[in-house]
Amino acid sequence: MGFDLHFINTRGEHNPPHFHAMSAEWEASIRISDFGVMAGKLPPRLLGDVVEWAALHQNELIEQWENMRAGRALGKIGGLK
């Protein structure tokens, strides 16, 4: 089961800092601070994979959020290792 992760790249994106996890059938907004689901839903196994990935890359997620809010280009974040 795979997933894509996105920041919605607009200066108007609302706090708290979060990213969007999406699969073919599911979508959720995930807080960067504690990886809680803000909106939407993911099945447990997929949510576990997303949280595992986010925990490995939390500092990069915060940096990307700050870049997005400042209108700077976003970079890529590595996969689940």
C-alpha positions in Angstrom: 0.0 0.0 0.0 1.7 3.2 -1.2 1.0 6.9 -0.4 2.0 10.3 -1.6 2.8 13.2 0.7 2.2 16.9 -0.2 2.3 20.4 1.2 -0.4 22.5 -0.3 1.9 25.2 -1.6 0.1 28.4 -0.8 1.0 31.2 1.6 -2.5 31.0 2.9 -2.1 27.4 4.2 -3.3 27.4 7.8 -1.6 26.4 11.0 -0.8 24.2 12.7 2.0 22.9 10.5 0.9 19.8 8.6 1.2 17.8 5.4 -1.4 15.9 3.4 -1.0 12.1 3.0 -2.9 10.6 0.1 -3.5 7.2 -1.4 -5.8 6.1 -4.2 -8.8 5.9 -1.8 -7.8 7.9 1.3 -6.6 11.3 2.3 -5.7 12.9 5.6 -4.0 16.1 7.0 -1.3 15.1 9.5 0.1 17.5 12.1 3.9 17.7 12.0 4.3 18.2 15.8 2.7 15.0 17.0 1.6 13.3 13.7 -2.1 13.4 14.8 -4.8 13.4 12.1 -6.3 16.8 11.7 -8.8 15.9 9.0 -9.6 13.0 6.8 -8.9 9.4 7.4 -6.3 6.7 6.6 -6.6 3.0 7.3 -4.5 1.9 10.3 -1.7 0.2 8.4 -1.3 3.2 6.0 -1.4 5.7 8.9 1.3 3.6 10.6 3.5 3.9 7.6 2.9 7.6 7.3 3.7 8.2 11.0 6.9 6.1 10.8 8.1 8.1 7.8 7.1 11.4 9.3 9.0 10.6 12.6 12.1 9.9 10.5 11.8 13.2 8.7 10.2 15.6 11.2 12.9 18.2 11.0 12.8 18.2 7.2 9.0 18.5 7.4 9.3 21.6 9.6 11.8 23.1 7.2 9.6 22.4 4.2 6.6 24.0 6.0 8.7 27.1 6.8 9.9 27.3 3.1 6.3 27.0 1.9 5.0 29.7 4.2 7.8 32.0 3.0 7.1 31.3 -0.6 10.4 29.5 -1.2 10.9 26.5 -3.3 10.2 23.1 -1.7 12.7 20.3 -1.9 12.2 16.5 -1.8 12.2 14.4 1.3 13.6 10.9 1.3 11.5 7.8 1.5 10.9 5.3 4.3 14.2 3.5 4.9 
